[in-house]
Amino acid sequence: MHELLRAWGPGRVGIKLSPSIAYNGMTDSDVRALYTHLIAALDRLPLAYLNLMQPMFPLDDFPT
């Protein structure tokens, strides 16, 4: 991320996160804690935007 910010400049880089997508079996036992930590760290960067993808299914069905 830091390399992208150096190349493109502050306010010109964004990131899209998909907390409810278990792509290739990538899951975490505490998604809320993981993304809370990740978003707090990203908040310290001069990003243009942070896009959180809407869940594709009810989170009650989230595979753990």
DSSP file (Angstrom, degrees, kcal/mol; ACC not computed):
  #  RESIDUE AA STRUCTURE BP1 BP2  ACC     N-H-->O    O-->H-N    N-H-->O    O-->H-N    TCO  KAPPA ALPHA  PHI   PSI    X-CA   Y-CA   Z-CA
    1    1 A M     >        0   0    0      0, 0.0     4,-2.4     0, 0.0     5,-0.2   0.000 360.0 360.0 360.0 -40.8    0.0    0.0    0.0
    2    2 A H  H  >  +     0   0    0      1,-0.2     4,-2.2     2,-0.2     5,-0.2   0.877 360.0  52.6 -63.0 -36.9    2.8    2.4    0.9
    3    3 A E  H  > S+     0   0    0      2,-0.2     4,-2.4     1,-0.2    -1,-0.2   0.907 109.3  49.3 -65.3 -40.6    4.4    1.8   -2.6
    4    4 A L  H  > S+     0   0    0      1,-0.2     4,-3.1     2,-0.2     5,-0.5   0.917 110.7  50.0 -63.8 -42.5    1.1    2.7   -4.3
    5    5 A L  H  X S+     0   0    0     -4,-2.4     4,-2.1     1,-0.2    -2,-0.2   0.884 111.3  48.8 -64.5 -38.0    0.8    5.8   -2.2
    6    6 A R  H  < S+     0   0    0     -4,-2.2    -1,-0.2    -5,-0.2    -2,-0.2   0.911 116.6  43.0 -65.8 -41.2    4.3    6.9   -3.1
    7    7 A A  H  < S+     0   0    0     -4,-2.4    -2,-0.2    -5,-0.2    -1,-0.2   0.912 129.5  23.9 -71.4 -43.9    3.6    6.2   -6.8
    8    8 A W  H  < S-     0   0    0     -4,-3.1    -3,-0.2    -5,-0.2    -2,-0.2   0.698 106.2-124.8-100.4 -22.7    0.2    7.8   -7.1
    9    9 A G    ><  -     0   0    0     -4,-2.1     3,-1.4    -5,-0.5     4,-0.1  -0.008  40.1 -44.6  96.5 157.3    0.2   10.2   -4.2
   10   10 A P  T 3  S+     0   0    0      0, 0.0    37,-0.2     0, 0.0    35,-0.0  -0.256 123.8  19.3 -58.6 142.1   -2.1   10.8   -1.2
   11   11 A G  T 3  S+     0   0    0     35,-3.2    36,-0.1     2,-0.2    -2,-0.0   0.592 105.8  86.1  76.1  10.2   -5.8   10.8   -1.8
   12   12 A R  S <  S+     0   0    0     -3,-1.4     2,-0.4    34,-0.3    35,-0.1   0.272  73.3  73.7-124.5  10.0   -5.4    8.9   -5.1
   13   13 A V        +     0   0    0     33,-0.3    35,-3.5    -4,-0.1    36,-0.7  -0.983  55.2 178.1-126.5 135.7   -5.4    5.3   -3.9
   14   14 A G  E     -a   49   0A   0     -2,-0.4     2,-0.4    34,-0.2    36,-0.2  -0.823  13.8-146.7-128.9 171.2   -8.4    3.3   -2.6
   15   15 A I  E     -a   50   0A   0     34,-1.4    36,-3.0    -2,-0.3     2,-0.5  -0.998   2.7-150.8-141.6 142.6   -9.0   -0.2   -1.3
   16   16 A K  E     -a   51   0A   0     -2,-0.4     2,-0.4    34,-0.2    36,-0.2  -0.965  15.2-168.2-114.7 127.8  -11.9   -2.5   -1.5
   17   17 A L  E     -a   52   0A   0     34,-3.2    36,-3.3    -2,-0.5    -2,-0.0  -0.910  12.7-164.7-116.2 143.4  -12.5   -5.1    1.2
   18   18 A S    >   +     0   0    0     -2,-0.4     3,-1.7    34,-0.2    34,-0.1  -0.719  11.0 175.9-125.6  79.7  -14.9   -8.0    1.2
   19   19 A P  T 3  S+     0   0    0      0, 0.0    -1,-0.1     0, 0.0    35,-0.1   0.733  78.5  48.1 -60.3 -24.1  -15.2   -9.2    4.8
   20   20 A S  T 3  S+     0   0    0     33,-0.3     2,-0.6     7,-0.1    36,-0.1   0.342  85.2 101.7-102.7   8.9  -17.8  -11.9    4.0
   21   21 A I    <   -     0   0    0     -3,-1.7     2,-0.7     1,-0.1    -3,-0.1  -0.828  51.7-164.7 -96.1 121.2  -16.1  -13.5    1.0
   22   22 A A    >   -     0   0    0     -2,-0.6     3,-1.8     3,-0.1     5,-0.1  -0.419  20.3-177.1 -99.1  56.7  -14.4  -16.8    1.9
   23   23 A Y  G >   -     0   0    0     -2,-0.7     3,-2.2     1,-0.3    -2,-0.0  -0.325  69.7  -7.5 -60.7 130.2  -12.4  -17.0   -1.4
   24   24 A N  G 3  S-     0   0    0      1,-0.3    -1,-0.3    -2,-0.1     3,-0.1   0.796 130.5 -59.8  51.0  32.9  -10.3  -20.2   -1.7
   25   25 A G  G <  S+     0   0    0     -3,-1.8     2,-1.0     1,-0.2    -1,-0.3   0.610  90.9 153.3  77.3  11.2  -11.3  -21.1    1.9
   26   26 A M    <   +     0   0    0     -3,-2.2     2,-0.3     2,-0.0    -1,-0.2  -0.648  18.3 142.0 -78.9 105.5   -9.8  -17.9    3.4
   27   27 A T        -     0   0    0     -2,-1.0     2,-0.3    -5,-0.1    37,-0.1  -0.874  37.6-145.1-135.1 169.6  -11.7  -17.3    6.6
   28   28 A D    >   -     0   0    0     -2,-0.3     3,-0.5    35,-0.2    -2,-0.0  -0.983  20.4-130.2-136.4 147.8  -11.0  -16.1   10.1
   29   29 A S  T 3  S+     0   0    0     -2,-0.3     2,-0.2     1,-0.3    -1,-0.1   0.728 107.5  33.0 -71.8 -20.2  -12.6  -17.2   13.3
   30   30 A D  T 3>  +     0   0    0      1,-0.1     4,-2.3     2,-0.1    -1,-0.3  -0.635  66.6 167.4-136.3  77.0  -13.2  -13.5   14.4
   31   31 A V  H <> S+     0   0    0     -3,-0.5     4,-2.7     1,-0.2     5,-0.3   0.876  77.1  55.8 -59.5 -40.8  -13.9  -11.5   11.2
   32   32 A R  H  > S+     0   0    0      1,-0.2     4,-2.0     2,-0.2    -1,-0.2   0.924 110.4  43.9 -61.5 -45.4  -15.2   -8.5   13.1
   33   33 A A  H  > S+     0   0    0      2,-0.2     4,-2.2     1,-0.2    -1,-0.2   0.905 113.6  51.9 -65.9 -41.6  -12.0   -8.2   15.2
   34   34 A L  H  X S+     0   0    0     -4,-2.3     4,-2.5     1,-0.2    -2,-0.2   0.947 114.5  40.6 -60.1 -50.5   -9.8   -8.8   12.1
   35   35 A Y  H  X S+     0   0    0     -4,-2.7     4,-2.8     2,-0.2     5,-0.3   0.807 110.8  57.8 -73.5 -28.9  -11.4   -6.1   10.0
   36   36 A T  H  X S+     0   0    0     -4,-2.0     4,-1.8    -5,-0.3    -1,-0.2   0.932 111.8  42.6 -62.2 -44.4  -11.7   -3.7   13.0
   37   37 A H  H  X S+     0   0    0     -4,-2.2     4,-2.0     2,-0.2    -2,-0.2   0.928 115.7  49.0 -65.9 -45.9   -7.9   -3.9   13.3
   38   38 A L  H  X S+     0   0    0     -4,-2.5     4,-2.5     1,-0.2    -2,-0.2   0.923 112.2  47.2 -61.4 -46.7   -7.3   -3.7    9.5
   39   39 A I  H  X S+     0   0    0     -4,-2.8     4,-2.0     1,-0.2    -1,-0.2   0.874 109.7  53.8 -66.4 -37.0   -9.6   -0.7    9.1
   40   40 A A  H  < S+     0   0    0     -4,-1.8     4,-0.5    -5,-0.3    -1,-0.2   0.908 111.3  46.3 -62.1 -40.9   -8.0    1.1   12.0
   41   41 A A  H >< S+     0   0    0     -4,-2.0     3,-1.1     1,-0.2    -2,-0.2   0.910 112.9  48.9 -67.6 -42.1   -4.6    0.6   10.4
   42   42 A L  H >< S+     0   0    0     -4,-2.5     3,-1.9     1,-0.2     5,-0.4   0.808  99.3  68.2 -66.8 -28.8   -5.8    1.7    7.0
   43   43 A D  T 3< S+     0   0    0     -4,-2.0    -1,-0.2     1,-0.3    -2,-0.2   0.721  91.6  61.5 -63.8 -20.6   -7.4    4.8    8.6
   44   44 A R  T <  S+     0   0    0     -3,-1.1    -1,-0.3    -4,-0.5    -2,-0.2   0.557  92.7  82.4 -82.2  -7.3   -3.9    6.1    9.3
   45   45 A L  S <  S-     0   0    0     -3,-1.9     2,-2.0    -4,-0.2   -43,-0.0  -0.681  90.6-114.7 -97.2 151.9   -3.0    6.2    5.6
   46   46 A P        +     0   0    0      0, 0.0   -35,-3.2     0, 0.0   -33,-0.3  -0.392  55.3 165.1 -82.7  63.1   -4.0    9.0    3.2
   47   47 A L        -     0   0    0     -2,-2.0   -33,-0.2    -5,-0.4     3,-0.1  -0.427  42.9-139.5 -79.7 153.5   -6.4    6.9    1.2
   48   48 A A  S    S-     0   0    0    -35,-3.5     2,-0.3     1,-0.3   -34,-0.2   0.865  80.5 -17.5 -75.5 -38.9   -9.0    8.3   -1.2
   49   49 A Y  E     -a   14   0A   0    -36,-0.7   -34,-1.4     2,-0.0     2,-0.4  -0.991  47.1-141.9-161.4 162.2  -11.6    5.7   -0.1
   50   50 A L  E     -a   15   0A   0     -2,-0.3     2,-0.6   -36,-0.2   -34,-0.2  -0.984  22.0-162.4-129.4 118.7  -12.3    2.5    1.6
   51   51 A N  E     -a   16   0A   0    -36,-3.0   -34,-3.2    -2,-0.4     2,-0.6  -0.912   2.2-162.8-108.1 117.3  -15.0    0.4    0.0
   52   52 A L  E     -a   17   0A   0     -2,-0.6   -34,-0.2   -36,-0.2     2,-0.2  -0.891  22.2-130.6 -98.7 119.3  -16.5   -2.4    2.1
   53   53 A M        -     0   0    0    -36,-3.3   -33,-0.3    -2,-0.6     3,-0.1  -0.454  23.1-112.7 -71.1 136.6  -18.4   -4.9   -0.1
   54   54 A Q        -     0   0    0     -2,-0.2    -1,-0.1     1,-0.1   -34,-0.0  -0.426  43.1 -94.5 -65.5 140.3  -21.9   -5.7    1.0
   55   55 A P        -     0   0    0      0, 0.0    -1,-0.1     0, 0.0     4,-0.1  -0.267  23.8-146.8 -57.6 142.4  -22.3   -9.3    2.1
   56   56 A M  S    S+     0   0    0    -36,-0.1    -2,-0.1    -3,-0.1   -35,-0.0   0.551  82.5  16.5 -86.6  -9.0  -23.4  -11.7   -0.6
   57   57 A F  S    S-     0   0    0    -37,-0.0    -1,-0.1     0, 0.0     5,-0.1  -0.960 105.0 -67.0-154.2 163.2  -25.4  -13.8    1.9
   58   58 A P    >   -     0   0    0      0, 0.0     3,-2.0     0, 0.0    -2,-0.1  -0.320  42.1-131.7 -57.3 135.3  -26.6  -13.5    5.5
   59   59 A L  G >  S+     0   0    0      1,-0.3     3,-1.6     2,-0.2    -3,-0.0   0.696 103.3  73.1 -65.9 -17.7  -23.7  -13.3    7.9
   60   60 A D  G 3  S+     0   0    0      1,-0.3    -1,-0.3     3,-0.0     0, 0.0   0.776  97.8  50.4 -62.6 -24.7  -25.3  -15.9   10.1
   61   61 A D  G <  S+     0   0    0     -3,-2.0    -1,-0.3     2,-0.1    -2,-0.2   0.297  80.0 136.1 -94.6   7.9  -24.4  -18.3    7.3
   62   62 A F    <   -     0   0    0     -3,-1.6     2,-0.2     1,-0.1   -41,-0.1  -0.360  59.5-120.1 -61.9 126.7  -20.7  -17.2    7.2
   63   63 A P              0   0    0      0, 0.0   -35,-0.2     0, 0.0    -1,-0.1  -0.494 360.0 360.0 -70.2 133.6  -18.4  -20.2    7.0
   64   64 A T              0   0    0     -2,-0.2   -37,-0.1   -37,-0.1    -2,-0.1   0.360 360.0 360.0-118.7 360.0  -16.0  -20.4   10.0
